[in-house]
Amino acid sequence: MQTTSSPIHCIVLVKQVPDISDLRPDAWDTDKGTLRRGVLDSILNPLDAHALNLANRIRRDGGRIIALTMGPPQAEEMLLDCLARCADDAVLLTDRFFAGADTCATAYALASAIRRIVRDFELGSNYVVLTGMQSTDGDTAQVPAQVAEELGMGQIAYAERAEWQDRLLVHRIGPRGKETVAPREFPILVTVTSSDVPVHRSFHRARAALLQPVPRWSAKDLDLPTERLGLSGSRTQVVRIFSPDAAKEGQCRLLTDAAQLVKEIRSAWGRGARKISKSDCPEYELQGREPAHTGEVWVFAEQEEGSLHPVSLELLGTARCLAKPLGAAVGAVLLGDTPGELGATLIAHGADRVYVAANPLLTDFRPVPYKTALTTAIARYRPQIVLFGATPLGRELAPRVAYAAGAGLTADCTQLEIGDFERDGKTHVAVLKQTRPALGGNIMATIVTRNSDTQMATVRPAVMKALPADPDRRGEIVAFDSGVNETHVKMDVLDRQPLSNDTRLSEADIVVSGGKGLGCKEAFARFIPPLAKAFGALLKAESEVGASRAAVEEGFIDRHHQVGQTGLTVQPRLYVAVAISGAIQHISGMQNADLIVAINKDPHAPIFRHADLGMVGELDTLVPALLKALQQPDSVAS
């Protein structure tokens, strides 16, 4: 159980990121598909500011808050910002050997620095490591989980608030709904997605911070082997960076007449079948060459209370596509208490073998038991590729599994294919090329695994395509011992509030979402559901109501309508964003829609950089006009 007789300290991992909230035209190199970071301001990663706020709630009985970052010397300015808020101390990890690090190499360096902080500041075991769920320039959410794995501690992800009762209680967004959890022991790592009590800078603290020296630690100071740092210690490598759909960038058509907008939407709807699924892999042939990797292509089969998550079946379709040119079998890994008939379902959808670990400790998802079971299977059966859904569960689990298994991992992929690439004069044959968006979709990066036997990726739901079930398919069920015991359980789930199943956002052809800019719950209810209903009637398709995270946090609508990084990923034929600015976390959940329409009073809102059609003006005027145009007899005519 937790020990609270001593002070509870907090180590907060923070990162300096470019401010991409309003990208200037000269900040974007369209030829290279990269940002010119030198022309952008640098800021404290917004979610790390939430982590500082939560640390201020968690520390106890005189505990200290220590901010830690890894970056160039100028990152000290950001640490001074942390000291001006609530941090008592700060440490800068800086060295040329850290440059070019992927998430695994970054996590190793940060974990090593945490060990020294614990020793130098005499923290004992009563401390909590906190950090933002992800950074705006990386969007991977991998580093925190991998730091926890390197340090051998439990992890609580997606925290929103915390409080002390008899023990520390953390309220978080879990895979199945809102949860209240409690760590069984310290130390523990917590990733933060929001905080309810902000801590602002003060003049007194800011002045004191200027007089407080910030120690700078190098790789030598930490006695770290340089082969595990930077590019040398990285398990993945970026092989291509490019601008996504460069022709679309800046090509949003702004209209001034609601009836014309409806006409354009109807025309685009009538032209278009859905985009080609990213699971339709290009042809690839080995041509007698020796592949760089061997083994099966696996899918982690995510299930909730006896029901498979749809992404598991989507990934099986992709796995079959990837396995075909390799001549490899497709496997699925199923963890739980009593998996029941799910193995047969996985076989019907494309699995050749289903590896099953049944253990009561796997009934509820907790990262360490699940990681232990999955890495046990990987070590025993040695697959060459393992795919996870980029769900809240997958984003929490996959980084720990990859770190423990010595594998490379790419997050939030939207395209996977088998191909070759050249490095150091050598052709690497039949590797997994993984393409993912970054910086809110402003760039795309293609990444490969460098030095690992196993290649791993998380893949966004609703991007790939599931194969139709074939009840006549035959496969093998392989039971294995997970190796999980009570020592792997690091936290207790004390309460859970399941999400409502009333909406089907992921399957809807039309999603109409409202944002904080609507101003109030009443305006949201007055405009957004009627718009969704009217678009559904016009286009004779299923429509659903969505919302931005900010709208949900303002109480405009329940969280199960939330679209974005901590909500649902959708890929409808039509996405209408009303009063949504276009924050990175929202864009990542809807940018693969076929047709995006933005309605906003701010002509410079980032949402317009991702939209195909748009209108600018006061919502009280635009939305009623749009509703009227949608309800005209000539609009709904076939």
C-alpha positions in Angstrom: 0.0 0.0 0.0 1.0 3.6 -0.3 3.3 5.1 2.3 2.2 8.6 3.3 4.1 9.1 6.5 6.8 11.0 4.7 6.6 14.0 2.2 5.3 13.1 -1.3 7.6 14.7 -4.0 6.9 15.2 -7.7 9.2 15.1 -10.6 7.6 16.8 -13.6 8.9 16.0 -17.1 8.4 19.1 -19.3 9.3 19.9 -22.9 9.9 23.1 -24.9 7.9 23.0 -28.2 7.4 25.3 -31.1 4.2 27.4 -30.9 2.2 26.0 -33.8 -1.1 27.5 -32.7 -0.9 30.0 -35.5 1.6 28.9 -38.1 3.0 31.9 -40.1 3.4 31.3 -43.8 7.2 31.7 -43.6 7.4 29.0 -40.9 6.5 26.3 -43.3 8.9 24.8 -45.8 6.5 23.4 -48.3 9.3 21.8 -50.4 10.7 19.8 -47.6 7.5 19.4 -45.6 9.1 20.7 -42.4 8.8 23.6 -40.0 11.4 26.3 -39.8 11.5 26.2 -36.0 13.8 29.2 -35.8 11.0 31.6 -36.8 8.5 30.2 -34.3 8.3 31.1 -30.6 9.1 28.3 -28.2 6.7 27.6 -25.3 6.1 25.1 -22.5 4.2 22.1 -23.9 0.6 22.9 -22.9 -0.1 19.5 -21.4 3.0 19.7 -19.4 1.6 22.9 -17.8 -1.3 20.7 -16.8 1.1 18.2 -15.3 2.7 21.0 -13.2 -0.8 22.0 -12.0 -1.6 18.4 -10.9 1.8 18.1 -9.2 0.8 21.0 -7.1 -2.2 19.1 -5.9 -0.4 15.8 -5.3 2.7 16.9 -3.4 2.2 16.5 0.3 3.7 17.4 3.7 6.4 19.7 2.3 7.2 17.6 -0.8 9.2 19.3 -3.6 8.3 19.7 -7.2 11.3 19.3 -9.5 11.0 20.1 -13.3 13.2 18.1 -15.6 13.7 18.6 -19.4 16.0 17.4 -22.1 16.9 19.9 -24.8 19.3 22.6 -26.0 20.7 25.2 -23.6 17.9 27.7 -24.5 15.4 25.3 -22.9 16.4 26.8 -19.6 14.0 29.6 -20.4 11.1 27.1 -20.2 12.4 25.8 -16.9 12.4 29.3 -15.5 8.7 29.4 -16.5 8.2 26.2 -14.5 9.9 27.8 -11.4 7.7 30.9 -11.8 4.6 28.7 -11.5 5.1 26.1 -8.8 8.4 24.2 -9.3 10.9 24.3 -6.5 13.9 23.1 -8.5 14.7 22.5 -12.1 17.3 20.4 -14.0 18.3 20.7 -17.7 19.6 17.6 -19.4 21.6 18.8 -22.4 24.3 17.3 -24.5 25.0 16.8 -28.2 24.9 13.0 -27.6 21.2 13.4 -27.0 20.5 14.8 -30.4 18.4 12.8 -32.9 16.9 10.5 -30.2 13.7 8.6 -30.8 11.3 7.9 -27.9 13.2 4.9 -26.6 16.6 6.8 -26.5 14.8 9.8 -25.0 13.1 7.7 -22.3 16.4 6.1 -21.3 18.1 9.4 -20.8 15.2 10.9 -18.8 14.9 7.8 -16.6 18.6 8.0 -15.9 18.3 11.6 -14.9 15.3 10.8 -12.6 17.5 8.2 -10.8 20.0 10.9 -10.1 17.4 13.4 -9.0 16.0 10.8 -6.6 19.5 10.2 -5.2 20.7 13.8 -5.1 17.5 15.2 -3.6 17.1 12.3 -1.3 13.5 11.6 -2.3 13.4 7.9 -1.3 10.5 6.0 -2.8 7.8 8.5 -2.0 7.6 10.4 -5.3 5.4 10.7 -8.3 6.6 11.3 -11.9 4.2 13.5 -13.9 4.1 14.6 -17.5 1.7 15.7 -20.2 0.0 12.9 -22.1 2.0 13.9 -25.2 3.8 16.9 -26.7 2.4 19.0 -29.5 5.5 18.5 -31.7 5.6 14.7 -31.3 2.1 13.6 -30.7 3.3 10.0 -29.9 2.5 9.7 -26.2 5.3 7.1 -26.0 8.0 8.6 -23.9 6.1 8.6 -20.5 5.2 4.9 -20.7 8.8 4.0 -21.7 10.2 6.1 -18.8 8.0 4.1 -16.5 9.1 0.8 -18.1 12.8 1.7 -17.7 12.2 2.6 -14.1 10.1 -0.4 -13.4 7.2 1.5 -12.0 3.4 1.5 -12.5 1.7 4.0 -14.7 -1.6 5.9 -14.6 -2.5 7.5 -17.9 -5.0 10.2 -19.0 -5.3 11.8 -15.6 -7.7 14.7 -15.2 -7.5 15.4 -11.4 -6.2 14.0 -8.2 -7.0 14.2 -4.5 -5.9 12.8 -1.2 -8.3 10.8 1.0 -6.9 7.8 2.9 -4.7 7.4 -0.2 -3.9 9.1 -3.4 -6.9 9.0 -5.8 -6.4 9.8 -9.5 -9.5 10.5 -11.7 -8.7 9.5 -15.3 -10.1 8.6 -18.7 -9.9 4.8 -18.9 -10.4 2.5 -21.9 -14.0 1.9 -20.8 -15.0 5.2 -19.3 -14.1 7.5 -16.4 -12.2 5.7 -13.7 -11.0 6.5 -10.2 -7.8 4.6 -9.5 -5.3 4.4 -6.6 -1.6 3.4 -6.9 -0.7 0.5 -4.6 2.8 1.8 -4.0 5.1 4.7 -4.8 6.8 5.6 -7.0 4.3 5.9 -9.8 4.2 7.7 -13.2 1.1 9.8 -14.1 0.4 11.2 -17.6 -2.0 14.2 -17.6 -4.6 15.3 -20.1 -6.1 18.2 -18.1 -6.1 19.7 -14.6 -8.9 21.4 -12.7 -6.9 23.9 -10.7 -4.4 26.0 -12.8 -1.2 27.4 -11.2 -0.3 30.8 -12.7 3.1 32.5 -12.8 3.7 35.0 -10.0 6.0 38.0 -10.1 7.6 37.0 -6.8 8.4 33.5 -8.1 9.5 34.7 -11.5 12.0 37.1 -9.9 13.3 34.4 -7.6 13.7 32.0 -10.5 16.2 34.4 -12.2 18.4 34.1 -9.2 18.2 30.3 -8.9 20.8 28.4 -10.8 19.5 25.6 -13.1 22.0 22.7 -13.1 22.9 21.3 -16.5 23.7 17.6 -16.8 25.4 15.9 -19.7 25.7 12.3 -20.7 29.0 12.2 -18.8 27.5 13.6 -15.7 25.0 10.7 -15.7 27.7 8.1 -16.7 25.6 7.0 -19.7 26.9 4.9 -22.6 26.7 7.0 -25.7 25.6 4.0 -27.8 22.3 4.1 -26.0 21.7 7.8 -26.7 20.6 10.0 -29.6 20.5 8.5 -33.0 22.8 5.6 -32.1 20.5 4.5 -29.3 17.3 4.9 -31.4 15.3 1.9 -32.6 13.5 3.8 -35.3 14.5 6.1 -38.1 12.6 8.7 -40.1 13.3 8.0 -43.8 10.9 10.5 -45.4 9.2 13.8 -44.3 6.6 15.3 -46.6 3.6 17.6 -46.7 0.3 15.9 -46.7 -1.8 16.7 -49.7 0.1 19.8 -50.4 -2.4 20.8 -53.1 -5.1 21.0 -50.4 -3.1 23.2 -48.0 -4.4 26.7 -48.2 -7.1 25.7 -50.7 -10.1 25.8 -48.5 -12.9 27.5 -50.5 -14.6 30.2 -48.4 -18.2 30.8 -49.4 -20.5 33.6 -48.4 -23.9 32.1 -49.2 -25.3 29.2 -47.2 -27.4 27.9 -50.1 -24.2 27.8 -52.2 -22.4 25.9 -49.5 -25.2 23.3 -49.4 -25.0 23.0 -53.2 -21.2 22.4 -53.0 -21.6 19.8 -50.3 -24.3 17.9 -52.3 -22.2 18.0 -55.4 -19.1 16.6 -53.6 -21.2 14.0 -51.9 -22.7 12.9 -55.2 -19.3 12.6 -56.9 -17.5 10.7 -54.3 -17.2 7.1 -53.3 -15.1 6.8 -50.1 -11.4 7.3 -50.3 -9.4 4.2 -51.0 -8.7 2.4 -47.7 -5.1 2.7 -46.5 -5.2 -1.0 -45.9 -5.0 -1.6 -49.6 -1.3 -2.1 -49.7 0.8 -1.5 -52.8 2.1 -4.7 -54.5 5.5 -5.9 -53.2 7.6 -8.8 -54.3 10.6 -10.4 -52.5 12.0 -11.6 -55.9 14.1 -14.2 -54.2 15.8 -11.8 -51.8 16.3 -12.4 -48.1 13.9 -10.3 -46.0 15.4 -8.2 -43.1 12.9 -9.7 -40.6 11.2 -13.1 -40.2 8.2 -14.4 -38.2 4.5 -13.9 -38.1 2.6 -10.7 -38.5 0.6 -10.1 -35.2 -2.3 -8.0 -34.1 -3.0 -7.2 -30.4 -6.8 -8.1 -30.1 -8.2 -5.4 -27.9 -11.4 -6.5 -26.2 -13.8 -5.0 -23.7 -16.0 -7.2 -21.5 -16.1 -10.0 -24.1 -16.5 -7.8 -27.2 -13.7 -7.1 -29.6 -12.8 -3.5 -30.3 -13.6 -2.8 -34.1 -9.9 -1.7 -34.6 -8.8 -5.3 -33.9 -10.7 -6.6 -36.9 -9.5 -3.6 -39.0 -5.9 -4.5 -38.1 -6.4 -8.1 -39.1 -7.3 -7.0 -42.6 -4.1 -4.9 -42.7 -2.0 -7.8 -41.3 -3.2 -10.1 -44.0 -2.2 -7.5 -46.6 1.3 -7.1 -45.1 1.8 -10.8 -44.5 1.0 -11.9 -48.1 4.2 -10.7 -49.9 6.3 -12.0 -46.9 4.8 -15.4 -47.0 4.1 -15.1 -43.3 1.2 -16.3 -41.1 -1.1 -13.8 -39.3 -1.4 -14.1 -35.5 -3.6 -12.4 -33.0 -2.9 -12.1 -29.2 -6.0 -12.3 -26.9 -5.7 -11.5 -23.2 -8.4 -11.7 -20.6 -10.1 -13.8 -17.9 -12.2 -16.1 -20.1 -11.8 -15.0 -23.8 -14.7 -17.3 -24.8 -15.5 -17.4 -28.5 -13.5 -14.4 -29.5 -10.7 -16.6 -30.8 -13.1 -18.0 -33.4 -14.1 -14.5 -34.4 -10.5 -13.5 -34.9 -9.9 -16.5 -37.1 -13.0 -15.7 -39.2 -11.6 -12.2 -39.8 -8.1 -13.3 -40.9 -6.0 -14.8 -38.1 -4.2 -18.0 -38.7 -3.3 -18.5 -35.1 -4.8 -16.9 -31.9 -2.5 -16.8 -28.9 -4.6 -16.8 -25.8 -3.6 -16.0 -22.2 -6.4 -16.5 -19.7 -5.8 -15.1 -16.2 -8.1 -13.4 -13.7 -5.5 -10.6 -13.3 -6.1 -9.7 -17.0 -9.8 -9.1 -16.6 -9.4 -5.4 -16.3 -6.7 -3.6 -18.3 -3.7 -2.5 -16.3 -0.5 -1.7 -18.2 2.0 -3.8 -16.3 0.1 -7.1 -16.3 -0.8 -6.7 -20.0 2.8 -5.7 -20.9 4.1 -8.8 -19.0 1.7 -11.2 -20.8 2.4 -9.7 -24.3 6.2 -9.6 -23.9 6.1 -13.2 -22.7 4.4 -14.2 -25.9 6.7 -12.1 -28.1 9.8 -13.6 -26.5 8.4 -17.1 -27.0 7.0 -16.9 -30.6 9.1 -14.0 -32.1 6.8 -12.2 -34.5 8.4 -9.8 -37.0 5.5 -7.2 -36.8 3.0 -6.4 -34.0 0.2 -4.0 -34.6 -1.9 -2.2 -32.0 -4.9 0.1 -32.3 -4.1 3.7 -31.4 -6.9 3.6 -28.8 -6.4 4.9 -25.3 -5.6 1.4 -24.2 -3.2 0.8 -27.2 -1.4 4.1 -26.7 -0.9 3.2 -23.1 0.2 -0.4 -23.6 2.2 -0.4 -26.9 5.1 1.9 -25.7 5.8 -0.3 -22.7 5.7 -3.5 -24.7 8.0 -2.1 -27.3 10.5 -0.8 -24.7 10.5 -4.1 -22.8 10.8 -6.2 -26.0 13.6 -4.1 -27.5 11.4 -3.2 -30.5 10.9 -0.1 -32.5 7.5 1.6 -32.4 5.7 4.2 -34.5 2.6 5.8 -33.2 -0.7 6.8 -34.8 0.0 5.4 -38.2 -2.4 6.0 -41.1 -0.5 4.0 -43.7 1.5 0.8 -43.5 3.3 -1.0 -46.4 6.1 -3.4 -47.0 9.1 -2.0 -48.9 12.9 -1.6 -49.1 15.1 1.3 -48.0 18.8 2.1 -48.2 21.0 2.9 -45.2 24.8 3.1 -45.1 25.0 1.6 -48.6 23.0 -1.5 -47.7 19.5 -2.4 -48.9 17.1 -3.4 -46.2 14.6 -5.8 -47.8 10.9 -6.2 -46.9 10.7 -3.9 -43.9 7.6 -2.3 -42.5 7.2 1.3 -43.7 5.0 3.2 -41.3 3.6 6.6 -42.2 2.0 8.9 -39.6 0.9 12.6 -39.3 2.7 14.9 -36.9 2.2 18.5 -35.8 -1.5 18.2 -36.1 -1.3 16.8 -39.6 0.9 19.6 -41.0 3.6 17.0 -41.9 3.7 13.3 -42.6 6.7 11.1 -41.7 7.6 7.7 -42.9 9.5 5.7 -40.3 11.2 2.3 -40.3 12.7 0.2 -37.5 16.5 0.3 -37.4 18.0 -2.3 -35.2 15.2 -4.4 -33.7 14.0 -7.9 -34.6 10.4 -6.8 -34.1 8.6 -3.9 -35.8 5.7 -2.3 -34.0 3.1 0.3 -34.8 -0.1 1.7 -33.4 -2.8 2.4 -36.0 -5.6 4.8 -35.8 -9.1 3.3 -35.6 -11.4 3.8 -38.6 -8.5 4.2 -41.0 -7.9 0.6 -42.1 -10.5 -1.8 -43.5 -11.7 -5.0 -41.9 -12.2 -8.1 -44.0 -15.6 -9.7 -44.2 -16.0 -12.6 -41.8 -15.5 -16.0 -43.2 -17.0 -18.6 -40.9 -15.4 -21.4 -42.9 -11.8 -20.2 -42.2 -9.8 -22.6 -40.1 -7.1 -21.6 -37.6 -5.3 -22.6 -34.5 -5.9 -21.6 -30.9 -2.6 -21.6 -28.9 -2.8 -21.2 -25.1 0.2 -19.8 -23.3 1.2 -18.9 -19.7 1.2 -15.1 -19.3 3.5 -15.2 -16.3 1.3 -12.6 -14.6 1.0 -12.5 -10.8 -0.1 -10.1 -8.1 3.3 -8.4 -8.0 2.5 -7.0 -11.5 -0.7 -5.2 -10.3 0.4 -1.6 -9.5 -3.0 0.1 -9.1 -6.5 -0.6 -8.0 -9.6 0.5 -10.0 -12.0 1.8 -7.3 -14.8 3.2 -9.5 -15.8 3.2 -13.1 -18.4 5.2 -14.9 -18.9 3.5 -18.3 -19.3 5.7 -21.4 -22.8 5.7 -23.0 -23.2 3.6 -26.1 -25.9 5.8 -27.5 -23.7 7.3 -30.3 -22.0 5.5 -33.2 -19.6 8.3 -34.1 -17.0 5.9 -35.6 -19.5 4.4 -38.0 -21.4 7.5 -39.0 -21.3 8.8 -42.6 -21.8 12.4 -41.4 -20.5 14.0 -38.2 -21.5 17.5 -37.2 -19.3 18.7 -34.3 -19.6 21.9 -32.1 -16.9 23.7 -30.2 -16.4 26.0 -27.3 -16.9 29.0 -29.6 -20.7 28.3 -29.5 -20.6 30.0 -26.1 -23.0 27.9 -24.0 -24.8 24.6 -23.7 -28.0 26.1 -24.9 -26.5 27.3 -28.2 -24.9 23.9 -28.7 -28.2 22.2 -28.3 -30.0 24.8 -30.5 -27.6 24.5 -33.4 -25.6 21.2 -33.6 -28.2 18.4 -33.3 -30.6 20.1 -35.7 -27.7 20.6 -38.2 -26.8 16.9 -37.9 -30.4 15.8 -38.5 -30.7 18.2 -41.5 -27.6 17.0 -43.1 -28.7 13.4 -42.6 -32.0 14.1 -44.2 -30.4 16.0 -47.1 -27.9 13.3 -47.9 -29.9 10.3 -46.8 -27.2 9.0 -44.6 -26.5 8.3 -40.9 -25.5 11.4 -39.0 -24.2 11.9 -35.5 -23.3 14.8 -33.2 -19.7 15.3 -32.2 -17.9 17.8 -30.1 -14.4 19.2 -29.3 -12.7 18.5 -26.1 -13.2 22.1 -25.0 -16.9 21.9 -25.6 -17.1 18.7 -23.5 -15.1 20.2 -20.7 -17.5 23.2 -20.7 -20.4 20.8 -20.2 -22.1 21.4 -23.5 -22.4 17.6 -24.1 -21.3 14.3 -22.7 -17.8 13.0 -23.3 -18.8 10.1 -25.4 -19.4 12.6 -28.2 -15.8 13.9 -28.1 -13.8 13.7 -31.2 -10.0 13.9 -31.0 -6.9 12.5 -29.4 -8.6 11.7 -26.1 -11.9 11.0 -27.7 -12.9 9.1 -30.8 -11.2 9.0 -34.2 -13.7 9.4 -37.0 -13.5 9.1 -40.8 -16.9 10.1 -42.1 -17.7 11.1 -45.7 -18.7 14.5 -44.3 -17.3 16.3 -41.2 -18.8 19.7 -40.3 -16.9 21.7 -37.6 -18.9 24.5 -36.1 -17.1 27.0 -33.8 -14.0 24.7 -33.5 -10.7 26.4 -33.7 -8.7 23.4 -34.9 -6.4 22.5 -32.0 -4.0 19.7 -32.8 -5.7 17.2 -30.5 -9.0 17.7 -32.4 -7.5 17.6 -35.9 -5.9 14.3 -35.2 -9.3 12.7 -34.6 -11.0 13.9 -37.8 -8.5 14.8 -40.4 -9.1 11.7 -42.5 -12.7 12.7 -43.3 -13.5 12.8 -47.0 -15.0 16.3 -47.0 -14.4 18.8 -44.2 -16.5 21.9 -43.8 -15.6 24.6 -41.3 -17.9 27.3 -39.9 -16.1 29.8 -37.7 -16.2 33.5 -36.9 -12.4 33.7 -37.0 -11.0 33.7 -40.6 -7.6 32.7 -39.2 -8.7 29.7 -37.2 -6.4 26.7 -37.9 -9.4 24.5 -38.8 -9.5 26.2 -42.2 -6.1 24.8 -43.0 -7.6 21.4 -43.0 -11.1 22.1 -44.5 -12.3 21.8 -48.0 -15.1 24.3 -47.7 -15.9 27.0 -45.2 -17.9 30.0 -44.1 -16.7 32.9 -41.9 -19.1 35.0 -39.9 -21.2 35.3 -36.7 -22.6 31.9 -35.8 -26.0 33.4 -34.8 -26.4 34.4 -38.4 -24.6 31.7 -40.3 -26.0 28.6 -38.6 -29.7 29.6 -38.9 -29.1 30.5 -42.6 -27.5 27.1 -43.2 -30.3 25.3 -41.5 -32.8 27.1 -43.6 -30.9 26.3 -46.8 -30.7 22.6 -45.8 -34.5 22.5 -45.3 -35.4 24.1 -48.6 -37.4 21.7 -50.8 -34.9 21.9 -53.7 -32.1 20.9 -51.2 -33.6 17.6 -50.1 -34.8 16.6 -53.5 -33.1 13.6 -55.0 
